[in-house]
């Protein structure tokens, strides 16, 4: 069934913002939007001449008419017009949540882009006391966040987001359309899963009417499709930037942005997610690493040698060693160093690439020339660690990063890696993880969208599965348990399956959007 969202917002007689923009954004995601009028505006591209709040009784009647026939998965609010209307919305959210799960996205429309004010102090107080505590997501720009918080406002965007969360909002996205940065469009993302700056190259031009409405409704639509807030914000960023690129000039002022389907398969729209609170200042050039092909993963130097003795052998092999709990730091460093050096000699002799998983500082000291980091290791990097890692990359050390969700893909992309892993493709018992299987559809989307070669990992137990990974467009496929006790006996089938998959690829077969990777509450 098509997901249903309600937008409780204002009309725009110029067709640019408000419910007009909301409808376009919902259509771009393929969800059904019920436009509930909370206020009527008389406006054009140059001015808002009049605002009239809808009578509370009529707003209540609209919501009551929809409640039983078309209950929403998500409610998005825009211009509410009055404190009474905002209080009514809060009451309806409680009533609907007693029936079924419901997300609430608050776009606090407090001022028009032309400068007209939309909120008095009474309405602001209802936002603070009744709407924010119920909000799944709130999407103010920086100026709106400061107005919402009043005396509690802070000078930094991350601090503003933290204060909004203290008032009850589960997720905060402080959008950056009202701030001037020379190269990048920056939105601060703060969710239970991720935080950081979502960035894309700034779209030049004055036709930007309705960007805030588009972003909030796009995020609501993604939530309705089952994405968690962090991933929904990524998709909203993509859809809004696409809408800015499609903006049209009408009238004498700022023309409207035009959300349209198709944004989900444009690789140039994939944002980056920063690791820290320091805003990025430039868009890094991507590293186009080499395709790893059949990517073996083993846990010892002995297994590295066993795999590389096979003829033909794999082009890429990863050493993934876990620290035994009984070893102290010195003993572990010695053991790992010896294993890396022994493995590197075997890889060099076989003409293969050796990748060392985690333990990147010890790996560099031992002479490793290719590293792979998980997201936890990435988040643990200090600024000094980051400088050391980047210095190693400038010396030619290659870097692969894991990703399981859209926000992790964006975080990985921001590091300009040489390879990005997408997993788990199928259910795996190699490690316990909360992620749903990506499937071949998400793998194909990753391979199309990522700024680096993508390797599929997780649950690849049969050669036919590896063939399907290759056919989906991945640059590599990981084999772990499938190597068996004697890799020389199993590798011919794995290598043959990979080559067959590459030969059967059909370029351009990419889903319009990925499917959600985490369950939502």
Secondary structure, DSSP 4 states (H G I P E B T S, - for coil): ---EEEEEEE--TTSSSHHHHHHHHHHHHT-EEEEEEEEEEEE-SS-EEEEEEPPHHHHHHHHHHHHTTS--SEEEE----SHHHHHHHHHHHHHHHTTS--EEEE----B-TTS-B---HHHHHHIIIIIGGG-SEE--BHHHHHHHHGGG--SSHHHHHHHHHHTT-SEEEEB-TTS--SSEEEEEEE-SS-EEEEEEEPPPSS--BTHHHHHHHHHHHHHHTT--HHHHHHHHHHHHHHHHHT----SSSPPBP---TTGGG-GGG--EE-SSSSPP-S-PPPP-PPP-EEEEEESSHHHHHHHHHSSS--SEEEE--PPPTT--HHHHHHHHHHHHHHHHHHHHHHT-EEEEES-HHHHHHTT-SEEEE-HHHHHT--HHHHHHHHHHHHTT-EEEEEESSHHHHHHHHHTT-SEEEEE-SS--SSS---PPP-HHHHHHHHHHH-SSEEEEES---SHHHHHHHHHTT-SEEEESGGG-S-HHHHHHHHHHHHHHHHHT--TT---SSPPPSS---
